[in-house]
Amino acid sequence: MKARHPGNFPWILAACFYGALLFTIGFLAYTGNLPAFLHYIPYHDTLGHFILYGIASYLGDRVLRGRKFPVMGYRIPLFAFVFGVITIVEEYIQSFSPHRTFSWVDMIASLLGLLVGYWLAQRELKTGKMRDKAIKNGQDARQSH
């Protein structure tokens, strides 16, 4: 049996490893065991939210190949929507943790990172589709001669 999208496997593998890393970072944060040197980096928490969520969004959208679902006539990006909801819920849950705090700034940084990651993935997916189409058209043109 042939895989439907064999070129997607590296993205799936990268997303799985990154998901494990993100889970580990979250676990360390909730248990108060993040490395002490992070406190020497200005705005480390806010930057971390932006970068970590951006990478997660990028990988998630690449794995799902930009899949969208319809809602009231709009096509909503699947991974960005689901991960955005999880992001908001997780930031709220932080207010109940003795080692974490709720922060509007962190939530906005997370959502902005999510949007940038989604935008980058969409840009690459569209570029790849255009390249594939051009290659296919080039092959078709050569075959017709």
N, CA, C and O atoms as a GROMACS GRO file, in nm:
protein
  580
    1MET      N    1   0.084  -0.118   0.000
    1MET     CA    2   0.000   0.000   0.000
    1MET      C    3   0.088   0.124   0.000
    1MET      O    4   0.180   0.137   0.082
    2LYS      N    5   0.062   0.213  -0.090
    2LYS     CA    6   0.142   0.334  -0.106
    2LYS      C    7   0.089   0.445  -0.014
    2LYS      O    8  -0.032   0.464  -0.003
    3ALA      N    9   0.182   0.519   0.051
    3ALA     CA   10   0.142   0.630   0.138
    3ALA      C   11   0.080   0.739   0.053
    3ALA      O   12   0.123   0.763  -0.060
    4ARG      N   13  -0.022   0.807   0.107
    4ARG     CA   14  -0.090   0.914   0.033
    4ARG      C   15   0.000   1.033   0.010
    4ARG      O   16   0.000   1.089  -0.099
    5HIS      N   17   0.075   1.072   0.109
    5HIS     CA   18   0.162   1.189   0.100
    5HIS      C   19   0.298   1.154   0.161
    5HIS      O   20   0.329   1.199   0.271
    6PRO      N   21   0.378   1.075   0.090
    6PRO     CA   22   0.506   1.032   0.149
    6PRO      C   23   0.600   1.148   0.180
    6PRO      O   24   0.684   1.136   0.269
    7GLY      N   25   0.588   1.260   0.109
    7GLY     CA   26   0.673   1.376   0.135
    7GLY      C   27   0.638   1.447   0.265
    7GLY      O   28   0.711   1.536   0.309
    8ASN      N   29   0.527   1.409   0.326
    8ASN     CA   30   0.482   1.472   0.449
    8ASN      C   31   0.546   1.409   0.573
    8ASN      O   32   0.541   1.467   0.682
    9PHE      N   33   0.607   1.292   0.558
    9PHE     CA   34   0.662   1.221   0.673
    9PHE      C   35   0.765   1.302   0.752
    9PHE      O   36   0.760   1.302   0.875
   10PRO      N   37   0.859   1.372   0.686
   10PRO     CA   38   0.956   1.452   0.765
   10PRO      C   39   0.887   1.560   0.849
   10PRO      O   40   0.932   1.590   0.959
   11TRP      N   41   0.779   1.618   0.796
   11TRP     CA   42   0.706   1.719   0.874
   11TRP      C   43   0.637   1.656   0.994
   11TRP      O   44   0.634   1.714   1.102
   12ILE      N   45   0.582   1.538   0.974
   12ILE     CA   46   0.516   1.468   1.085
   12ILE      C   47   0.618   1.433   1.192
   12ILE      O   48   0.592   1.451   1.311
   13LEU      N   49   0.733   1.384   1.151
   13LEU     CA   50   0.838   1.349   1.245
   13LEU      C   51   0.886   1.472   1.322
   13LEU      O   52   0.901   1.467   1.444
   14ALA      N   53   0.911   1.582   1.250
   14ALA     CA   54   0.954   1.706   1.315
   14ALA      C   55   0.849   1.756   1.413
   14ALA      O   56   0.882   1.800   1.523
   15ALA      N   57   0.722   1.748   1.375
   15ALA     CA   58   0.614   1.795   1.462
   15ALA      C   59   0.603   1.709   1.587
   15ALA      O   60   0.575   1.760   1.696
   16CYS      N   61   0.624   1.579   1.573
   16CYS     CA   62   0.618   1.489   1.690
   16CYS      C   63   0.731   1.522   1.788
   16CYS      O   64   0.708   1.532   1.909
   17PHE      N   65   0.852   1.538   1.736
   17PHE     CA   66   0.964   1.573   1.824
   17PHE      C   67   0.941   1.709   1.889
   17PHE      O   68   0.967   1.727   2.008
   18TYR      N   69   0.892   1.805   1.810
   18TYR     CA   70   0.869   1.939   1.864
   18TYR      C   71   0.755   1.938   1.967
   18TYR      O   72   0.762   2.007   2.068
   19GLY      N   73   0.652   1.859   1.941
   19GLY     CA   74   0.543   1.846   2.037
   19GLY      C   75   0.593   1.791   2.170
   19GLY      O   76   0.552   1.837   2.276
   20ALA      N   77   0.684   1.692   2.164
   20ALA     CA   78   0.743   1.637   2.286
   20ALA      C   79   0.826   1.743   2.359
   20ALA      O   80   0.822   1.753   2.481
   21LEU      N   81   0.901   1.823   2.282
   21LEU     CA   82   0.980   1.932   2.342
   21LEU      C   83   0.889   2.034   2.408
   21LEU      O   84   0.915   2.078   2.520
   22LEU      N   85   0.782   2.073   2.338
   22LEU     CA   86   0.688   2.172   2.392
   22LEU      C   87   0.621   2.119   2.519
   22LEU      O   88   0.603   2.194   2.616
   23PHE      N   89   0.584   1.992   2.519
   23PHE     CA   90   0.525   1.930   2.638
   23PHE      C   91   0.624   1.932   2.754
   23PHE      O   92   0.586   1.961   2.867
   24THR      N   93   0.750   1.900   2.725
   24THR     CA   94   0.855   1.900   2.829
   24THR      C   95   0.874   2.040   2.887
   24THR      O   96   0.885   2.055   3.009
   25ILE      N   97   0.878   2.141   2.801
   25ILE     CA   98   0.893   2.279   2.848
   25ILE      C   99   0.775   2.317   2.935
   25ILE      O  100   0.792   2.378   3.041
   26GLY      N  101   0.654   2.280   2.892
   26GLY     CA  102   0.535   2.308   2.972
   26GLY      C  103   0.539   2.240   3.107
   26GLY      O  104   0.504   2.299   3.209
   27PHE      N  105   0.580   2.116   3.108
   27PHE     CA  106   0.591   2.040   3.233
   27PHE      C  107   0.691   2.107   3.327
   27PHE      O  108   0.663   2.125   3.445
   28LEU      N  109   0.807   2.144   3.273
   28LEU     CA  110   0.909   2.212   3.356
   28LEU      C  111   0.856   2.345   3.410
   28LEU      O  112   0.883   2.381   3.525
   29ALA      N  113   0.782   2.417   3.328
   29ALA     CA  114   0.727   2.546   3.372
   29ALA      C  115   0.623   2.527   3.483
   29ALA      O  116   0.624   2.600   3.582
   30TYR      N  117   0.534   2.428   3.467
   30TYR     CA  118   0.431   2.406   3.568
   30TYR      C  119   0.486   2.350   3.699
   30TYR      O  120   0.423   2.365   3.803
   31THR      N  121   0.602   2.288   3.694
   31THR     CA  122   0.662   2.235   3.817
   31THR      C  123   0.769   2.328   3.873
   31THR      O  124   0.834   2.296   3.972
   32GLY      N  125   0.787   2.444   3.810
   32GLY     CA  126   0.885   2.542   3.859
   32GLY      C  127   1.029   2.500   3.837
   32GLY      O  128   1.117   2.538   3.914
   33ASN      N  129   1.054   2.422   3.733
   33ASN     CA  130   1.189   2.369   3.709
   33ASN      C  131   1.254   2.418   3.580
   33ASN      O  132   1.343   2.352   3.528
   34LEU      N  133   1.210   2.532   3.529
   34LEU     CA  134   1.276   2.586   3.411
   34LEU      C  135   1.418   2.629   3.449
   34LEU      O  136   1.441   2.668   3.563
   35PRO      N  137   1.513   2.622   3.356
   35PRO     CA  138   1.652   2.660   3.387
   35PRO      C  139   1.661   2.804   3.439
   35PRO      O  140   1.595   2.894   3.386
   36ALA      N  141   1.743   2.825   3.540
   36ALA     CA  142   1.756   2.957   3.604
   36ALA      C  143   1.813   3.062   3.509
   36ALA      O  144   1.782   3.181   3.522
   37PHE      N  145   1.897   3.020   3.412
   37PHE     CA  146   1.960   3.118   3.324
   37PHE      C  147   1.858   3.193   3.239
   37PHE      O  148   1.887   3.302   3.188
   38LEU      N  149   1.738   3.138   3.222
   38LEU     CA  150   1.636   3.207   3.142
   38LEU      C  151   1.601   3.344   3.202
   38LEU      O  152   1.564   3.436   3.129
   39HIS      N  153   1.611   3.356   3.333
   39HIS     CA  154   1.576   3.482   3.398
   39HIS      C  155   1.671   3.595   3.363
   39HIS      O  156   1.640   3.712   3.386
   40TYR      N  157   1.787   3.561   3.308
   40TYR     CA  158   1.883   3.664   3.266
   40TYR      C  159   1.854   3.718   3.127
   40TYR      O  160   1.914   3.816   3.084
   41ILE      N  161   1.762   3.653   3.056
   41ILE     CA  162   1.725   3.698   2.921
   41ILE      C  163   1.604   3.790   2.934
   41ILE      O  164   1.498   3.748   2.982
   42PRO      N  165   1.618   3.916   2.891
   42PRO     CA  166   1.504   4.009   2.902
   42PRO      C  167   1.382   3.958   2.823
   42PRO      O  168   1.395   3.913   2.709
   43TYR      N  169   1.267   3.964   2.885
   43TYR     CA  170   1.140   3.924   2.824
   43TYR      C  171   1.141   3.779   2.776
   43TYR      O  172   1.074   3.745   2.678
   44HIS      N  173   1.216   3.694   2.845
   44HIS     CA  174   1.228   3.555   2.801
   44HIS      C  175   1.094   3.484   2.790
   44HIS      O  176   1.073   3.404   2.700
   45ASP      N  177   1.004   3.514   2.880
   45ASP     CA  178   0.875   3.446   2.880
   45ASP      C  179   0.792   3.486   2.757
   45ASP      O  180   0.739   3.401   2.687
   46THR      N  181   0.783   3.615   2.732
   46THR     CA  182   0.706   3.665   2.619
   46THR      C  183   0.769   3.621   2.487
   46THR      O  184   0.698   3.577   2.396
   47LEU      N  185   0.900   3.633   2.475
   47LEU     CA  186   0.969   3.586   2.354
   47LEU      C  187   0.951   3.437   2.335
   47LEU      O  188   0.930   3.389   2.223
   48GLY      N  189   0.959   3.363   2.445
   48GLY     CA  190   0.939   3.219   2.438
   48GLY      C  191   0.801   3.183   2.385
   48GLY      O  192   0.787   3.094   2.302
   49HIS      N  193   0.699   3.252   2.435
   49HIS     CA  194   0.563   3.227   2.386
   49HIS      C  195   0.555   3.251   2.235
   49HIS      O  196   0.501   3.168   2.162
   50PHE      N  197   0.607   3.363   2.191
   50PHE     CA  198   0.600   3.397   2.048
   50PHE      C  199   0.672   3.293   1.963
   50PHE      O  200   0.617   3.243   1.865
   51ILE      N  201   0.795   3.262   1.999
   51ILE     CA  202   0.878   3.171   1.919
   51ILE      C  203   0.826   3.027   1.926
   51ILE      O  204   0.810   2.962   1.822
   52LEU      N  205   0.799   2.978   2.047
   52LEU     CA  206   0.755   2.839   2.061
   52LEU      C  207   0.621   2.814   1.993
   52LEU      O  208   0.603   2.712   1.927
   53TYR      N  209   0.527   2.906   2.009
   53TYR     CA  210   0.396   2.887   1.948
   53TYR      C  211   0.402   2.910   1.797
   53TYR      O  212   0.326   2.848   1.722
   54GLY      N  213   0.491   2.997   1.753
   54GLY     CA  214   0.509   3.018   1.609
   54GLY      C  215   0.560   2.892   1.541
   54GLY      O  216   0.510   2.853   1.436
   55ILE      N  217   0.661   2.830   1.600
   55ILE     CA  218   0.717   2.707   1.543
   55ILE      C  219   0.611   2.596   1.544
   55ILE      O  220   0.597   2.522   1.447
   56ALA      N  221   0.539   2.585   1.654
   56ALA     CA  222   0.435   2.481   1.664
   56ALA      C  223   0.328   2.501   1.557
   56ALA      O  224   0.284   2.405   1.493
   57SER      N  225   0.288   2.625   1.536
   57SER     CA  226   0.186   2.655   1.436
   57SER      C  227   0.237   2.625   1.296
   57SER      O  228   0.164   2.570   1.213
   58TYR      N  229   0.360   2.662   1.270
   58TYR     CA  230   0.421   2.635   1.140
   58TYR      C  231   0.422   2.484   1.112
   58TYR      O  232   0.376   2.440   1.006
   59LEU      N  233   0.473   2.408   1.206
   59LEU     CA  234   0.482   2.263   1.187
   59LEU      C  235   0.343   2.199   1.177
   59LEU      O  236   0.320   2.112   1.092
   60GLY      N  237   0.252   2.242   1.262
   60GLY     CA  238   0.116   2.186   1.258
   60GLY      C  239   0.047   2.212   1.126
   60GLY      O  240  -0.020   2.123   1.073
   61ASP      N  241   0.062   2.331   1.074
   61ASP     CA  242  -0.002   2.363   0.947
   61ASP      C  243   0.064   2.288   0.832
   61ASP      O  244  -0.003   2.248   0.736
   62ARG      N  245   0.196   2.268   0.840
   62ARG     CA  246   0.265   2.190   0.736
   62ARG      C  247   0.219   2.044   0.740
   62ARG      O  248   0.197   1.983   0.635
   63VAL      N  249   0.204   1.989   0.860
   63VAL     CA  250   0.159   1.850   0.872
   63VAL      C  251   0.019   1.835   0.813
   63VAL      O  252  -0.009   1.738   0.742
   64LEU      N  253  -0.069   1.929   0.844
   64LEU     CA  254  -0.207   1.920   0.792
   64LEU      C  255  -0.220   1.976   0.651
   64LEU      O  256  -0.330   1.977   0.595
   65ARG      N  257  -0.108   2.022   0.593
   65ARG     CA  258  -0.104   2.074   0.456
   65ARG      C  259  -0.207   2.184   0.433
   65ARG      O  260  -0.272   2.190   0.329
   66GLY      N  261  -0.219   2.271   0.534
   66GLY     CA  262  -0.306   2.387   0.521
   66GLY      C  263  -0.455   2.357   0.525
   66GLY      O  264  -0.536   2.436   0.477
   67ARG      N  265  -0.491   2.243   0.581
   67ARG     CA  266  -0.632   2.202   0.584
   67ARG      C  267  -0.718   2.308   0.655
   67ARG      O  268  -0.677   2.364   0.756
   68LYS      N  269  -0.836   2.332   0.599
   68LYS     CA  270  -0.930   2.429   0.655
   68LYS      C  271  -1.067   2.363   0.669
   68LYS      O  272  -1.095   2.260   0.608
   69PHE      N  273  -1.153   2.426   0.752
   69PHE     CA  274  -1.289   2.376   0.764
   69PHE      C  275  -1.384   2.494   0.755
   69PHE      O  276  -1.351   2.604   0.797
   70PRO      N  277  -1.503   2.470   0.699
   70PRO     CA  278  -1.598   2.581   0.677
   70PRO      C  279  -1.677   2.615   0.803
   70PRO      O  280  -1.724   2.527   0.876
   71VAL      N  281  -1.691   2.745   0.828
   71VAL     CA  282  -1.773   2.795   0.937
   71VAL      C  283  -1.846   2.919   0.885
   71VAL      O  284  -1.783   3.022   0.860
   72MET      N  285  -1.976   2.910   0.870
   72MET     CA  286  -2.059   3.022   0.826
   72MET      C  287  -2.002   3.090   0.700
   72MET      O  288  -1.993   3.213   0.693
   73GLY      N  289  -1.964   3.011   0.604
   73GLY     CA  290  -1.915   3.065   0.478
   73GLY      C  291  -1.767   3.101   0.475
   73GLY      O  292  -1.716   3.140   0.370
   74TYR      N  293  -1.698   3.088   0.588
   74TYR     CA  294  -1.555   3.117   0.593
   74TYR      C  295  -1.478   2.986   0.605
   74TYR      O  296  -1.525   2.890   0.664
   75ARG      N  297  -1.359   2.985   0.547
   75ARG     CA  298  -1.272   2.867   0.558
   75ARG      C  299  -1.168   2.897   0.666
   75ARG      O  300  -1.080   2.981   0.647
   76ILE      N  301  -1.180   2.828   0.779
   76ILE     CA  302  -1.097   2.852   0.896
   76ILE      C  303  -0.982   2.751   0.897
   76ILE      O  304  -1.005   2.632   0.879
   77PRO      N  305  -0.857   2.797   0.917
   77PRO     CA  306  -0.744   2.704   0.923
   77PRO      C  307  -0.757   2.612   1.044
   77PRO      O  308  -0.767   2.658   1.158
   78LEU      N  309  -0.756   2.482   1.019
   78LEU     CA  310  -0.782   2.382   1.122
   78LEU      C  311  -0.682   2.388   1.236
   78LEU      O  312  -0.721   2.404   1.352
   79PHE      N  313  -0.553   2.376   1.206
   79PHE     CA  314  -0.455   2.370   1.315
   79PHE      C  315  -0.450   2.503   1.391
   79PHE      O  316  -0.448   2.503   1.514
   80ALA      N  317  -0.449   2.614   1.320
   80ALA     CA  318  -0.441   2.745   1.387
   80ALA      C  319  -0.560   2.764   1.481
   80ALA      O  320  -0.544   2.816   1.591
   81PHE      N  321  -0.679   2.723   1.438
   81PHE     CA  322  -0.798   2.739   1.522
   81PHE      C  323  -0.789   2.652   1.647
   81PHE      O  324  -0.806   2.701   1.759
   82VAL      N  325  -0.762   2.524   1.628
   82VAL     CA  326  -0.757   2.431   1.742
   82VAL      C  327  -0.644   2.471   1.838
   82VAL      O  328  -0.664   2.474   1.959
   83PHE      N  329  -0.527   2.501   1.784
   83PHE     CA  330  -0.414   2.538   1.868
   83PHE      C  331  -0.439   2.674   1.936
   83PHE      O  332  -0.394   2.695   2.049
   84GLY      N  333  -0.509   2.763   1.869
   84GLY     CA  334  -0.544   2.892   1.929
   84GLY      C  335  -0.636   2.875   2.049
   84GLY      O  336  -0.617   2.940   2.152
   85VAL      N  337  -0.735   2.787   2.036
   85VAL     CA  338  -0.825   2.760   2.149
   85VAL      C  339  -0.747   2.698   2.264
   85VAL      O  340  -0.765   2.736   2.380
   86ILE      N  341  -0.661   2.601   2.233
   86ILE     CA  342  -0.579   2.538   2.338
   86ILE      C  343  -0.489   2.642   2.404
   86ILE      O  344  -0.471   2.639   2.526
   87THR      N  345  -0.435   2.733   2.327
   87THR     CA  346  -0.348   2.838   2.379
   87THR      C  347  -0.421   2.926   2.479
   87THR      O  348  -0.368   2.955   2.587
   88ILE      N  349  -0.541   2.968   2.444
   88ILE     CA  350  -0.620   3.055   2.533
   88ILE      C  351  -0.656   2.981   2.662
   88ILE      O  352  -0.643   3.036   2.772
   89VAL      N  353  -0.700   2.856   2.649
   89VAL     CA  354  -0.736   2.776   2.767
   89VAL      C  355  -0.614   2.754   2.856
   89VAL      O  356  -0.622   2.767   2.978
   90GLU      N  357  -0.501   2.718   2.793
   90GLU     CA  358  -0.379   2.692   2.871
   90GLU      C  359  -0.331   2.817   2.945
   90GLU      O  360  -0.287   2.808   3.060
   91GLU      N  361  -0.339   2.932   2.881
   91GLU     CA  362  -0.296   3.055   2.948
   91GLU      C  363  -0.387   3.085   3.068
   91GLU      O  364  -0.340   3.130   3.172
   92TYR      N  365  -0.517   3.060   3.054
   92TYR     CA  366  -0.610   3.080   3.164
   92TYR      C  367  -0.580   2.983   3.279
   92TYR      O  368  -0.583   3.022   3.396
   93ILE      N  369  -0.552   2.858   3.246
   93ILE     CA  370  -0.523   2.756   3.348
   93ILE      C  371  -0.399   2.794   3.430
   93ILE      O  372  -0.387   2.756   3.546
   94GLN      N  373  -0.308   2.870   3.369
   94GLN     CA  374  -0.188   2.912   3.442
   94GLN      C  375  -0.222   2.991   3.568
   94GLN      O  376  -0.144   2.992   3.664
   95SER      N  377  -0.337   3.057   3.569
   95SER     CA  378  -0.373   3.136   3.687
   95SER      C  379  -0.398   3.048   3.810
   95SER      O  380  -0.402   3.099   3.922
   96PHE      N  381  -0.416   2.919   3.790
   96PHE     CA  382  -0.438   2.827   3.902
   96PHE      C  383  -0.310   2.756   3.947
   96PHE      O  384  -0.314   2.678   4.043
   97SER      N  385  -0.201   2.781   3.881
   97SER     CA  386  -0.075   2.714   3.913
   97SER      C  387   0.010   2.799   4.007
   97SER      O  388   0.017   2.921   3.991
   98PRO      N  389   0.073   2.736   4.106
   98PRO     CA  390   0.159   2.813   4.197
   98PRO      C  391   0.288   2.864   4.129
   98PRO      O  392   0.352   2.956   4.179
   99HIS      N  393   0.325   2.803   4.015
   99HIS     CA  394   0.450   2.841   3.948
   99HIS      C  395   0.427   2.921   3.820
   99HIS      O  396   0.523   2.962   3.755
  100ARG      N  397   0.301   2.944   3.784
  100ARG     CA  398   0.270   3.015   3.660
  100ARG      C  399   0.172   3.127   3.692
  100ARG      O  400   0.108   3.127   3.797
  101THR      N  401   0.162   3.222   3.601
  101THR     CA  402   0.066   3.331   3.617
  101THR      C  403  -0.001   3.358   3.484
  101THR      O  404   0.060   3.341   3.378
  102PHE      N  405  -0.128   3.399   3.489
  102PHE     CA  406  -0.198   3.439   3.368
  102PHE      C  407  -0.142   3.573   3.323
  102PHE      O  408  -0.118   3.661   3.405
  103SER      N  409  -0.121   3.588   3.193
  103SER     CA  410  -0.070   3.713   3.140
  103SER      C  411  -0.131   3.740   3.003
  103SER      O  412  -0.121   3.659   2.911
  104TRP      N  413  -0.196   3.857   2.991
  104TRP     CA  414  -0.251   3.897   2.861
  104TRP      C  415  -0.138   3.912   2.759
  104TRP      O  416  -0.154   3.879   2.642
  105VAL      N  417  -0.025   3.963   2.804
  105VAL     CA  418   0.089   3.985   2.713
  105VAL      C  419   0.138   3.851   2.658
  105VAL      O  420   0.163   3.839   2.538
  106ASP      N  421   0.151   3.752   2.745
  106ASP     CA  422   0.194   3.620   2.700
  106ASP      C  423   0.092   3.558   2.604
  106ASP      O  424   0.130   3.497   2.504
  107MET      N  425  -0.037   3.575   2.634
  107MET     CA  426  -0.139   3.519   2.548
  107MET      C  427  -0.135   3.586   2.410
  107MET      O  428  -0.146   3.519   2.308
  108ILE      N  429  -0.120   3.716   2.408
  108ILE     CA  430  -0.111   3.788   2.280
  108ILE      C  431   0.015   3.746   2.205
  108ILE      O  432   0.010   3.726   2.083
  109ALA      N  433   0.128   3.733   2.276
  109ALA     CA  434   0.252   3.688   2.212
  109ALA      C  435   0.234   3.548   2.153
  109ALA      O  436   0.281   3.520   2.043
  110SER      N  437   0.166   3.459   2.227
  110SER     CA  438   0.141   3.323   2.178
  110SER      C  439   0.056   3.327   2.051
  110SER      O  440   0.088   3.259   1.953
  111LEU      N  441  -0.052   3.405   2.054
  111LEU     CA  442  -0.142   3.412   1.939
  111LEU      C  443  -0.074   3.479   1.819
  111LEU      O  444  -0.097   3.438   1.705
  112LEU      N  445   0.008   3.580   1.844
  112LEU     CA  446   0.082   3.642   1.734
  112LEU      C  447   0.182   3.544   1.674
  112LEU      O  448   0.196   3.536   1.552
  113GLY      N  449   0.251   3.469   1.759
  113GLY     CA  450   0.342   3.365   1.711
  113GLY      C  451   0.267   3.262   1.628
  113GLY      O  452   0.315   3.218   1.524
  114LEU      N  453   0.150   3.223   1.676
  114LEU     CA  454   0.066   3.127   1.605
  114LEU      C  455   0.031   3.181   1.466
  114LEU      O  456   0.038   3.107   1.368
  115LEU      N  457  -0.007   3.308   1.457
  115LEU     CA  458  -0.043   3.368   1.328
  115LEU      C  459   0.077   3.378   1.235
  115LEU      O  460   0.064   3.351   1.115
  116VAL      N  461   0.192   3.415   1.287
  116VAL     CA  462   0.313   3.424   1.204
  116VAL      C  463   0.353   3.285   1.153
  116VAL      O  464   0.389   3.270   1.036
  117GLY      N  465   0.347   3.184   1.240
  117GLY     CA  466   0.379   3.048   1.199
  117GLY      C  467   0.283   2.999   1.091
  117GLY      O  468   0.325   2.936   0.995
  118TYR      N  469   0.155   3.029   1.108
  118TYR     CA  470   0.054   2.992   1.008
  118TYR      C  471   0.084   3.062   0.875
  118TYR      O  472   0.080   3.000   0.769
  119TRP      N  473   0.113   3.192   0.881
  119TRP     CA  474   0.141   3.269   0.759
  119TRP      C  475   0.262   3.213   0.685
  119TRP      O  476   0.259   3.197   0.563
  120LEU      N  477   0.369   3.182   0.759
  120LEU     CA  478   0.488   3.126   0.696
  120LEU      C  479   0.459   2.990   0.631
  120LEU      O  480   0.504   2.963   0.520
  121ALA      N  481   0.384   2.907   0.700
  121ALA     CA  482   0.350   2.775   0.644
  121ALA      C  483   0.265   2.790   0.519
  121ALA      O  484   0.289   2.723   0.419
  122GLN      N  485   0.166   2.879   0.524
  122GLN     CA  486   0.081   2.901   0.408
  122GLN      C  487   0.161   2.952   0.289
  122GLN      O  488   0.139   2.912   0.175
  123ARG      N  489   0.254   3.042   0.317
  123ARG     CA  490   0.337   3.098   0.210
  123ARG      C  491   0.419   2.988   0.143
  123ARG      O  492   0.429   2.982   0.020
  124GLU      N  493   0.477   2.900   0.224
  124GLU     CA  494   0.556   2.791   0.167
  124GLU      C  495   0.469   2.687   0.097
  124GLU      O  496   0.508   2.634  -0.007
  125LEU      N  497   0.352   2.658   0.153
  125LEU     CA  498   0.263   2.562   0.088
  125LEU      C  499   0.217   2.614  -0.048
  125LEU      O  500   0.212   2.538  -0.144
  126LYS      N  501   0.184   2.743  -0.056
  126LYS     CA  502   0.143   2.802  -0.184
  126LYS      C  503   0.258   2.803  -0.283
  126LYS      O  504   0.238   2.772  -0.400
  127THR      N  505   0.378   2.838  -0.238
  127THR     CA  506   0.495   2.839  -0.325
  127THR      C  507   0.521   2.698  -0.378
  127THR      O  508   0.550   2.681  -0.496
  128GLY      N  509   0.510   2.599  -0.292
  128GLY     CA  510   0.530   2.460  -0.333
  128GLY      C  511   0.426   2.415  -0.434
  128GLY      O  512   0.460   2.345  -0.530
  129LYS      N  513   0.300   2.455  -0.415
  129LYS     CA  514   0.194   2.419  -0.509
  129LYS      C  515   0.218   2.484  -0.645
  129LYS      O  516   0.198   2.423  -0.749
  130MET      N  517   0.262   2.611  -0.642
  130MET     CA  518   0.290   2.680  -0.768
  130MET      C  519   0.407   2.614  -0.839
  130MET      O  520   0.405   2.597  -0.961
  131ARG      N  521   0.510   2.577  -0.762
  131ARG     CA  522   0.627   2.511  -0.820
  131ARG      C  523   0.587   2.376  -0.880
  131ARG      O  524   0.628   2.342  -0.991
  132ASP      N  525   0.506   2.299  -0.806
  132ASP     CA  526   0.460   2.169  -0.856
  132ASP      C  527   0.378   2.185  -0.984
  132ASP      O  528   0.390   2.107  -1.078
  133LYS      N  529   0.293   2.288  -0.986
  133LYS     CA  530   0.210   2.313  -1.104
  133LYS      C  531   0.298   2.352  -1.223
  133LYS      O  532   0.274   2.306  -1.335
  134ALA      N  533   0.398   2.436  -1.199
  134ALA     CA  534   0.488   2.478  -1.306
  134ALA      C  535   0.567   2.359  -1.360
  134ALA      O  536   0.586   2.346  -1.481
  135ILE      N  537   0.612   2.273  -1.270
  135ILE     CA  538   0.685   2.153  -1.313
  135ILE      C  539   0.594   2.064  -1.395
  135ILE      O  540   0.633   2.013  -1.500
  136LYS      N  541   0.472   2.044  -1.346
  136LYS     CA  542   0.376   1.960  -1.418
  136LYS      C  543   0.346   2.019  -1.556
  136LYS      O  544   0.346   1.947  -1.656
  137ASN      N  545   0.322   2.151  -1.562
  137ASN     CA  546   0.295   2.217  -1.690
  137ASN      C  547   0.415   2.208  -1.781
  137ASN      O  548   0.399   2.191  -1.902
  138GLY      N  549   0.534   2.219  -1.728
  138GLY     CA  550   0.656   2.206  -1.807
  138GLY      C  551   0.670   2.067  -1.864
  138GLY      O  552   0.711   2.051  -1.978
  139GLN      N  553   0.637   1.967  -1.784
  139GLN     CA  554   0.644   1.829  -1.832
  139GLN      C  555   0.537   1.805  -1.937
  139GLN      O  556   0.562   1.739  -2.038
  140ASP      N  557   0.416   1.859  -1.913
  140ASP     CA  558   0.308   1.844  -2.011
  140ASP      C  559   0.346   1.909  -2.144
  140ASP      O  560   0.320   1.854  -2.250
  141ALA      N  561   0.410   2.027  -2.137
  141ALA     CA  562   0.450   2.098  -2.259
  141ALA      C  563   0.556   2.018  -2.334
  141ALA      O  564   0.554   2.012  -2.457
  142ARG      N  565   0.648   1.957  -2.262
  142ARG     CA  566   0.752   1.876  -2.328
  142ARG      C  567   0.693   1.749  -2.388
  142ARG      O  568   0.738   1.704  -2.494
  143GLN      N  569   0.592   1.693  -2.322
  143GLN     CA  570   0.533   1.569  -2.372
  143GLN      C  571   0.450   1.595  -2.498
  143GLN      O  572   0.436   1.506  -2.582
  144SER      N  573   0.394   1.717  -2.512
  144SER     CA  574   0.310   1.745  -2.627
  144SER      C  575   0.389   1.773  -2.753
  144SER      O  576   0.331   1.774  -2.862
  145HIS      N  577   0.521   1.795  -2.742
  145HIS     CA  578   0.603   1.821  -2.861
  145HIS      C  579   0.646   1.697  -2.928
  145HIS      O  580   0.715   1.702  -3.030
   0.00000   0.00000   0.00000
